Amino acid sequence: MPRNLGAIVITTIVALLVWIFAESESLRSREFATDVTFVVDAQSDRLVAVGANTGWTGRVGITLTGPAGSLERVERRLREGVRLAPGMAGVPLEVGTRAVMLRDAIRGLPIVRETGVTVSRVDPAEVLAEVDQVRQAEARVVVDAGDAELDGAPDVTPPTAQLRGPGRALDRLGAREPTVSLRLEPAALRNLVPGRRETLTRVPLRPPPELDGVVGVRVEPSTADVQLTLRSRTAQVELPAVPVGVWLAGSEMARFEVVIKPEDQFIRNVRVSGPSDLIAQVRSGELRISATVVLGFEELERGITSKDAVFNLVPSPLRVEADSRLVRFEIRRKPNGQPTPPGAER
C-alpha cells in the first residue's frame, strides 16, 4: 500500500509540472492602454513632436498575443509607458512632417522582440509628427523681478545658459541675442530682508516667451543662483546743509528787512526719511528740501532775534528732522517805514 501511495504522489507531481509548463506556454491575448512619449536621444540631433491639432493624446491601445508567462512580463513593462526616440524602428530621422509607425516602433522594442510576444494591434497604428533638427544657442540670463524693487543690479551664477530646441522654433528669436528668464517669485522674495544682500539658490530658468510651451525646448542648466538686494520700502538720506529763507506778509516787506546771521543761513545735518521712491528724488536733487522762518506782524514789531525754521514744500509721506532748527537773525526797520496800525491787517 505505501508503494502504491508513493507512485500516486510522483505521478501527481509530474502531472502538475506538465500542467504548469503547458499553462505558461499556452497562447493568450491581453488588451490594455499605455502612454507613448517622444524623447530626445543624447546621441541624436533630431526631435519628434506631435502637434496638438492632430488630436494626439499620447495614449495608445495595445493588444498582445503570446505565452502567458512572457505576456504578463511584457504587459507589465509596457504599462509603465513607452519612450520612443528618433532613429528607432518606425520613428523617422528625416526632417519634416513624417508618419511615425507606432505599431512598428512597439514591435521593435527589446522587451517585445526578446520574449516572442506578438503585437497584434496598436491603436492608433501611426501618427503624423514633425521631425526637426535640435539646435542650441548660448543665452544670457535676465532677472525678472516682477513688481519687486531691487537696489542695484543682481548677480547671476551662471550668467549664461544653453537654450536647446527645434531649429524652426529657435528661428522665431530672429537675430537678437537669445535670453532666458530667471523669475523672482513673490513667495521667495517674501522671506528676504530689505536692504540686505542675499542669495536665492536653484531658481528655475525659463525660455523666452516665443518658445514657451514648445515641445523639446530646454534650458541647460535648468536653474541658477542669484544674489540681490531688495529695496526697502522706506529709506533715509542725510543732507549736510539745507538753505534757510524768510517769509513776510506782503504788507510788511516794504517796512522791514530781515538779515539772517551768516552761521545760521543753513540748517545742518538734516535727516529725511520716507518712501524709497521719494528719497531717491531727494538724493538726485529732483526734490529739494528747504527751510523757512515765518515772521508775523507782532514778531516784526517786537524785533525778535531768533525763531525755529519750518521745512516747507515737503510731501506729506516724508519726515524731516534736524538736531536744531533755531535760526538767529536781525530785524531792521526800513527808512520811511510806517508802523502798521493794530488790526489793519484784518
C-alpha positions as CSV (number, residue, x, y, z in Angstrom):
1,M,0.0,0.0,0.0
2,P,2.8,2.5,0.8
3,R,4.5,1.6,-2.5
4,N,1.3,2.5,-4.4
5,L,0.9,5.7,-2.5
6,G,4.3,6.8,-3.4
7,A,3.7,6.1,-7.1
8,I,0.5,8.1,-6.9
9,V,2.3,11.1,-5.4
10,I,5.0,11.0,-8.0
11,T,2.5,10.8,-10.8
12,T,0.6,13.7,-9.4
13,I,3.7,15.9,-9.1
14,V,4.7,15.1,-12.7
15,A,1.2,15.8,-14.0
16,L,1.2,19.2,-12.1
17,L,4.5,20.2,-13.5
18,V,3.4,19.3,-17.0
19,W,0.2,21.4,-16.5
20,I,2.2,24.4,-15.2
21,F,4.6,24.3,-18.1
22,A,1.7,23.9,-20.6
23,E,-0.2,26.7,-18.9
24,S,2.8,29.0,-19.1
25,E,3.4,28.2,-22.8
26,S,-0.3,28.4,-23.9
27,L,-1.1,31.4,-26.1
28,R,-3.2,34.2,-24.7
29,S,-4.2,37.7,-25.6
30,R,-4.2,40.9,-23.5
31,E,-5.6,44.3,-24.2
32,F,-4.6,47.4,-22.3
33,A,-3.7,51.1,-22.8
34,T,-0.4,52.9,-22.2
35,D,1.3,56.3,-22.7
36,V,3.8,56.9,-25.5
37,T,6.2,59.8,-25.3
38,F,8.9,61.0,-27.7
39,V,12.3,61.8,-26.2
40,V,15.5,63.4,-27.5
41,D,18.2,60.8,-27.6
42,A,21.5,62.1,-26.2
43,Q,23.2,60.6,-29.3
44,S,20.8,62.2,-31.8
45,D,20.3,65.7,-33.0
46,R,16.7,65.0,-34.0
47,L,13.4,65.8,-32.2
48,V,9.9,64.4,-32.8
49,A,6.9,66.4,-31.8
50,V,3.2,65.7,-32.4
51,G,1.0,68.9,-32.8
52,A,-2.0,69.4,-30.6
53,N,-4.2,69.9,-33.6
54,T,-3.7,66.2,-34.6
55,G,-5.9,65.0,-31.7
56,W,-3.0,63.0,-30.3
57,T,-3.2,62.5,-26.6
58,G,-0.2,60.2,-26.2
59,R,-2.5,57.3,-25.2
60,V,-2.5,54.1,-27.3
61,G,-4.3,50.9,-27.1
62,I,-2.3,47.7,-27.4
63,T,-3.2,44.0,-28.0
64,L,-0.6,41.4,-27.2
65,T,-0.6,37.7,-28.0
66,G,1.9,35.2,-26.6
67,P,2.8,32.6,-24.0
68,A,1.1,33.5,-20.7
69,G,4.3,33.8,-18.7
70,S,6.0,36.2,-21.2
71,L,2.8,38.0,-21.9
72,E,2.4,39.1,-18.3
73,R,6.0,40.4,-18.1
74,V,5.7,42.4,-21.4
75,E,2.4,43.9,-20.4
76,R,3.7,44.9,-17.0
77,R,6.7,46.6,-18.7
78,L,4.7,48.4,-21.4
79,R,2.1,49.7,-18.9
80,E,4.9,51.7,-17.4
81,G,5.0,53.8,-20.6
82,V,6.7,53.6,-23.9
83,R,9.5,56.1,-24.8
84,L,10.4,56.5,-28.4
85,A,13.4,58.3,-29.9
86,P,14.3,59.3,-33.5
87,G,16.1,56.5,-35.3
88,M,14.3,53.7,-33.5
89,A,12.2,51.3,-35.6
90,G,9.2,53.2,-37.0
91,V,10.5,56.6,-35.9
92,P,12.0,58.6,-38.9
93,L,15.1,60.7,-38.8
94,E,14.3,62.9,-41.9
95,V,13.4,66.5,-41.1
96,G,9.8,67.4,-41.9
97,T,6.3,66.1,-41.4
98,R,6.6,62.4,-41.2
99,A,4.4,59.4,-40.2
100,V,5.6,57.6,-37.0
101,M,4.6,53.9,-37.3
102,L,3.7,53.2,-33.7
103,R,3.0,49.5,-34.3
104,D,6.4,49.0,-35.8
105,A,8.0,51.0,-33.0
106,I,6.4,49.0,-30.3
107,R,7.1,45.7,-32.1
108,G,10.8,46.7,-32.2
109,L,11.2,47.3,-28.5
110,P,13.7,44.8,-27.0
111,I,11.2,43.7,-24.3
112,V,8.9,42.6,-27.1
113,R,11.4,41.1,-29.5
114,E,13.2,39.0,-26.9
115,T,10.2,37.3,-25.5
116,G,8.4,36.1,-28.6
117,V,5.3,38.1,-27.8
118,T,3.3,39.4,-30.8
119,V,1.9,42.9,-31.0
120,S,-1.3,42.2,-32.9
121,R,-2.8,45.7,-32.6
122,V,-1.8,49.2,-31.8
123,D,-4.5,52.0,-31.9
124,P,-3.6,54.3,-33.5
125,A,-1.2,52.4,-35.6
126,E,0.6,55.6,-36.8
127,V,0.6,59.4,-36.1
128,L,1.8,62.4,-38.1
129,A,4.7,64.2,-36.4
130,E,7.2,67.0,-37.0
131,V,10.8,65.8,-37.1
132,D,13.2,68.7,-36.6
133,Q,16.9,69.2,-36.0
134,V,17.9,70.1,-32.5
135,R,19.9,73.3,-32.2
136,Q,21.3,75.2,-29.3
137,A,22.4,78.7,-28.6
138,E,24.1,80.5,-25.7
139,A,21.5,82.7,-23.9
140,R,22.0,85.5,-21.4
141,V,20.2,85.1,-18.1
142,V,17.9,88.0,-17.4
143,V,16.4,88.6,-14.0
144,D,12.6,89.2,-13.9
145,A,11.8,90.8,-10.6
146,G,8.1,91.4,-11.3
147,D,6.7,94.2,-9.1
148,A,9.6,94.0,-6.6
149,E,12.1,96.8,-6.5
150,L,15.8,95.9,-6.4
151,D,18.6,98.1,-5.0
152,G,21.4,97.8,-7.6
153,A,21.9,95.1,-10.2
154,P,21.5,91.4,-9.3
155,D,24.4,89.0,-9.8
156,V,23.5,85.7,-11.5
157,T,25.6,82.5,-11.4
158,P,26.0,81.2,-14.1
159,P,25.3,84.4,-16.2
160,T,24.5,82.4,-19.3
161,A,22.8,79.1,-20.2
162,Q,22.3,76.9,-23.2
163,L,19.0,77.1,-24.9
164,R,18.2,73.9,-26.8
165,G,15.2,73.1,-29.0
166,P,13.8,72.6,-32.5
167,G,15.6,74.6,-35.1
168,R,12.5,76.1,-36.6
169,A,11.4,77.2,-33.1
170,L,14.7,78.9,-32.4
171,D,14.4,80.8,-35.6
172,R,11.5,82.7,-34.1
173,L,14.0,84.6,-32.0
174,G,15.4,86.3,-35.1
175,A,18.8,87.9,-35.0
176,R,18.5,89.3,-31.5
177,E,20.6,88.0,-28.6
178,P,18.8,84.9,-27.0
179,T,17.8,85.3,-23.4
180,V,16.3,83.1,-20.7
181,S,14.4,84.4,-17.7
182,L,15.1,84.0,-14.0
183,R,11.8,84.8,-12.5
184,L,11.8,86.0,-8.8
185,E,8.5,84.7,-7.4
186,P,6.8,86.8,-4.7
187,A,6.9,83.8,-2.3
188,A,10.7,83.7,-2.4
189,L,11.1,87.4,-2.0
190,R,8.8,87.5,1.0
191,N,11.5,85.9,3.2
192,L,14.2,88.4,2.2
193,V,15.3,91.3,4.5
194,P,15.0,94.6,2.6
195,G,18.4,96.4,2.3
196,R,20.5,93.3,2.9
197,R,22.4,91.5,0.1
198,E,21.0,87.9,0.0
199,T,21.3,84.9,-2.3
200,L,18.5,82.7,-3.8
201,T,19.7,79.3,-5.0
202,R,18.4,77.0,-7.7
203,V,15.9,79.4,-9.2
204,P,14.3,77.9,-12.3
205,L,15.3,79.3,-15.7
206,R,12.6,79.8,-18.3
207,P,12.9,80.0,-22.1
208,P,11.8,83.2,-24.0
209,P,8.0,83.8,-24.3
210,E,8.2,82.9,-28.0
211,L,9.3,79.3,-27.1
212,D,7.1,78.9,-24.0
213,G,5.3,75.5,-24.3
214,V,7.2,74.4,-27.4
215,V,7.9,70.6,-27.2
216,G,11.6,69.8,-26.9
217,V,12.7,73.3,-25.7
218,R,15.1,73.0,-22.7
219,V,17.4,75.3,-20.8
220,E,20.7,73.8,-19.5
221,P,21.4,74.2,-16.7
222,S,17.7,74.5,-15.7
223,T,18.4,76.6,-12.6
224,A,20.7,79.4,-11.5
225,D,21.7,81.3,-8.3
226,V,21.0,85.0,-7.9
227,Q,22.4,87.5,-5.4
228,L,20.3,90.6,-4.9
229,T,19.3,93.4,-2.5
230,L,15.6,94.0,-2.1
231,R,15.0,97.7,-1.9
232,S,13.5,98.8,1.4
233,R,10.0,100.4,1.2
234,T,11.4,103.2,3.4
235,A,14.7,104.8,3.2
236,Q,16.6,107.7,4.7
237,V,19.1,110.3,3.4
238,E,21.1,112.9,5.4
239,L,21.5,116.3,3.9
240,P,24.6,118.2,5.2
241,A,23.0,121.6,4.7
242,V,19.5,123.0,3.9
243,P,19.2,126.7,2.9
244,V,17.0,128.9,5.1
245,G,14.8,131.7,3.7
246,V,12.4,134.3,5.3
247,W,8.7,134.8,4.7
248,L,7.0,138.1,5.4
249,A,3.5,139.2,4.6
250,G,3.4,141.4,1.5
251,S,2.3,144.4,3.6
252,E,5.4,144.1,5.8
253,M,8.0,143.6,3.1
254,A,8.2,147.4,2.5
255,R,8.6,148.1,6.2
256,F,11.1,145.5,7.4
257,E,14.3,143.8,6.3
258,V,15.4,140.5,8.0
259,V,19.1,139.6,7.9
260,I,20.0,136.0,8.9
261,K,23.2,135.5,10.8
262,P,25.8,134.1,8.4
263,E,26.3,130.9,10.6
264,D,22.5,130.2,10.5
265,Q,21.9,130.6,6.8
266,F,21.8,126.8,6.6
267,I,20.3,124.1,8.8
268,R,22.9,121.4,9.3
269,N,22.6,117.6,9.3
270,V,19.0,117.4,8.1
271,R,17.6,113.8,8.1
272,V,14.9,112.9,5.6
273,S,13.1,109.6,5.8
274,G,10.1,108.1,4.0
275,P,9.1,106.0,0.9
276,S,12.2,104.9,-1.0
277,D,10.9,106.5,-4.3
278,L,10.7,109.9,-2.8
279,I,14.0,109.5,-1.0
280,A,15.6,108.7,-4.4
281,Q,14.2,112.0,-5.7
282,V,15.8,113.9,-2.7
283,R,19.1,112.2,-3.4
284,S,19.1,113.1,-7.0
285,G,18.1,116.7,-6.3
286,E,14.8,116.3,-8.2
287,L,13.0,117.1,-4.9
288,R,14.6,119.9,-3.0
289,I,14.2,120.4,0.8
290,S,14.3,124.0,2.1
291,A,13.6,125.7,5.3
292,T,11.7,129.0,6.0
293,V,11.5,131.4,9.0
294,V,7.9,132.7,9.0
295,L,7.5,136.1,10.8
296,G,4.2,137.7,11.6
297,F,3.3,141.4,12.3
298,E,3.7,141.2,16.1
299,E,7.1,139.4,15.8
300,L,8.4,142.0,13.4
301,E,7.2,144.9,15.7
302,R,8.8,143.3,18.7
303,G,12.0,142.8,16.9
304,I,12.6,139.2,18.0
305,T,16.1,137.8,17.2
306,S,15.5,134.1,16.7
307,K,12.9,131.5,15.8
308,D,12.6,127.9,14.6
309,A,12.5,127.4,10.9
310,V,10.0,125.1,9.2
311,F,10.6,122.7,6.3
312,N,8.3,123.8,3.5
313,L,7.0,122.2,0.3
314,V,7.8,118.7,1.7
315,P,5.4,115.8,0.5
316,S,3.4,114.6,3.5
317,P,4.9,111.0,3.4
318,L,8.4,112.4,4.2
319,R,9.6,113.1,7.6
320,V,12.3,115.8,8.0
321,E,14.3,116.2,11.3
322,A,17.3,118.1,12.4
323,D,19.3,118.5,15.7
324,S,18.3,122.2,15.7
325,R,16.0,124.3,13.6
326,L,16.8,127.6,15.5
327,V,17.7,130.5,13.2
328,R,19.1,133.8,14.5
329,F,18.5,137.0,12.7
330,E,18.2,140.8,12.9
331,I,15.0,142.7,12.1
332,R,15.7,146.1,10.6
333,R,13.0,148.7,10.0
334,K,13.4,150.2,6.6
335,P,13.7,154.0,6.2
336,N,10.3,155.7,6.0
337,G,8.7,152.5,7.0
338,Q,5.5,153.5,8.8
339,P,4.1,151.3,11.7
340,T,1.0,149.3,10.7
341,P,-2.0,150.3,12.9
342,P,-3.1,147.4,15.1
343,G,-5.8,145.4,13.4
344,A,-5.2,146.9,10.0
345,E,-4.2,143.5,8.5
346,R,-7.6,142.2,9.3
